[in-house]
Amino acid sequence: MLTSILEALHTSAWERARRKRTVLISGGSTLQALQMARNFHDAGARVVVCELEGLFPLARFSAAVSAFHTVPRPEGRTHEFVCALCRIAEKEKASLYIPVSASNAAYYDALAKPHLEQLGVTVFCPSARDVCRLEDAWELVRRCVSLSLPTPVCHKVVSQDQIRSLYSEGPLKKRMVAFTAGPMGARARRCVFLPKRRSEFQRKVKTDDLNELQPWVVIEDVQGEHLIACTTVRDSKITANVMCAVNADGSSKNGILQPVDRPDVVNWLERFLNGIECGMLKGNGGKVSLNAHLTFHLVVSSGCGTVIPIACRVGVSLPYVCLSSDHPKAVWKSCRHAESRCSFGHANGPLLASAPRLWLPSIAFRALLRPTMKCIVALAYTVFKGREAAFVAWDPLPFFAHHGIQAPLEAVGKWCGVQPSTHFGHSLFDPFAGGKVPY
């Protein structure tokens, strides 16, 4: 009821009555899906959001969302997951499906792609084969070698004995991070930091899934500036890109998403993507173009300034919220509607980050602890300028739903020793793991 009132105040009656194309977005418990829903709504589309069962329906409270659905978790129920997506797309007459791939692996969205395309839905996601290639850390290193791009020191291991050999000379002198690899790795998306000592590794790290079919790739962390790049690729070309600097553990610096401008990293992304041989051959002998949201973890080494890749994930990461509201132009083809706010035409060059967005919870908490005039002014400026990632003036309910419902439930769960399943987006290093492991 309240969302309808807010939508009526924000959108004209003519615009609400106009027949619109429908966009289906997954990951409705995440900040990035909420921001994407708002962007497409502002661009004149009808937005439908879905999320896995059991997760907090953050986007359900948004005035930008016309309908919200839940789908089964795909692990062990892939057929039900795909059928549920197809039913939603058919019921809502969706024209475009954008998988955020945050609360589930992109591999499952890729499995649903051919079934959705048979219903006439455009899916902004690579094929399952290409998802496995892009998310495999070993394939990432091999591809960089073939393109003469710098690579980190890495080891492919298939047994505990091979990991123990890394500790043969004593404690690890450098931080090492392990990713699951191979076709099974695209489903598990597991990542662990190896402890310094072997005794801690044997006590803390589970290796039940380590075998020939699901190897690990152990990568040596590089000293330097760590960056998370959220890149939109359409027809194998970069149409939008935003990079945020992060700490070595992947947390945002000072709790604030701060976009950075790094031309050297953009050049690396262009070289890497130009060298991708993506997709199966078409009937006419041409190749299928890559359309996807990609997230890269990159390090600019402190020694020589070389850009070194650590990992790649298919899906929308948290830095997306720093993109401008024109992002739909980088994803969808032009529509017939002549109104400028609904134009999905190509932008002239890649879209870049807008003004940095501040985290309202941290600003408000700081103002309560130290109620100085500077903190109070910063709090008011954050709210009224609309730079908070979850808060906008015309759509405030998701912000209050999180802090009034989800956050208290999480606090109770932590007090009871229960790990909550949340994807609100406070983790930058792995916005896909849902708090299981850092990325």
Stockholm file with secondary structure:
# STOCKHOLM 1.0

chainA/1-439         MLTSILEALHTSAWERARRKRTVLISGGSTLQALQMARNFHDAGARVVVCELEGLFPLARFSAAVSAFHTVPRPEGRTHEFVCALCRIAEKEKASLYIPVSASNAAYYDALAKPHLEQLGVTVFCPSARDVCRLEDAWELVRRCVSLSLPTPVCHKVVSQDQIRSLYSEGPLKKRMVAFTAGPMGARARRCVFLPKRRSEFQRKVKTDDLNELQPWVVIEDVQGEHLIACTTVRDSKITANVMCAVNADGSSKNGILQPVDRPDVVNWLERFLNGIECGMLKGNGGKVSLNAHLTFHLVVSSGCGTVIPIACRVGVSLPYVCLSSDHPKAVWKSCRHAESRCSFGHANGPLLASAPRLWLPSIAFRALLRPTMKCIVALAYTVFKGREAAFVAWDPLPFFAHHGIQAPLEAVGKWCGVQPSTHFGHSLFDPFAGGKVPY
#=GR chainA/1-439 SS CHHHHHHHHHSCHHHHHSCCCEEEECCTTSHHHHHHHHHHHHTTCEEEEEEETTSCCGGGGCTTCSEEEEECCSTTCHHHHHHHHHHHHHHHTEEEEECCCSSSCHHHHHHHHHHHHHTTCEECSCCHHHHHHHHCHHHHHHHHHHTTCCCCCEEEECSHHHHHHHTTTSSCSSCEEEEECHHHHHHHCCEEEECSSHHHHHHHCCCTTCSSSSCEEEEECCSEEEEEEEEEEETTEEEEEEEEEECTTSCBGGGCBCBCCCHHHHHHHHHHHHTCCCSCBCTTSCBCCCCEEEEEEEEEETTTCCEEEEEEEESCCGGGGGBCTTGGGGTSCCCSCCCGGGCCCCCSSCBCBCSCBCCHHHHHHHHHHSCCHHHHHHHHHHHHHTCSSSCCTTCCHHHHHIIIIIHHHHHHHHHTTCCCCCCSSCCSSCTTSTTSSCC
#=GC SS_cons         CHHHHHHHHHSCHHHHHSCCCEEEECCTTSHHHHHHHHHHHHTTCEEEEEEETTSCCGGGGCTTCSEEEEECCSTTCHHHHHHHHHHHHHHHTEEEEECCCSSSCHHHHHHHHHHHHHTTCEECSCCHHHHHHHHCHHHHHHHHHHTTCCCCCEEEECSHHHHHHHTTTSSCSSCEEEEECHHHHHHHCCEEEECSSHHHHHHHCCCTTCSSSSCEEEEECCSEEEEEEEEEEETTEEEEEEEEEECTTSCBGGGCBCBCCCHHHHHHHHHHHHTCCCSCBCTTSCBCCCCEEEEEEEEEETTTCCEEEEEEEESCCGGGGGBCTTGGGGTSCCCSCCCGGGCCCCCSSCBCBCSCBCCHHHHHHHHHHSCCHHHHHHHHHHHHHTCSSSCCTTCCHHHHHIIIIIHHHHHHHHHTTCCCCCCSSCCSSCTTSTTSSCC
//
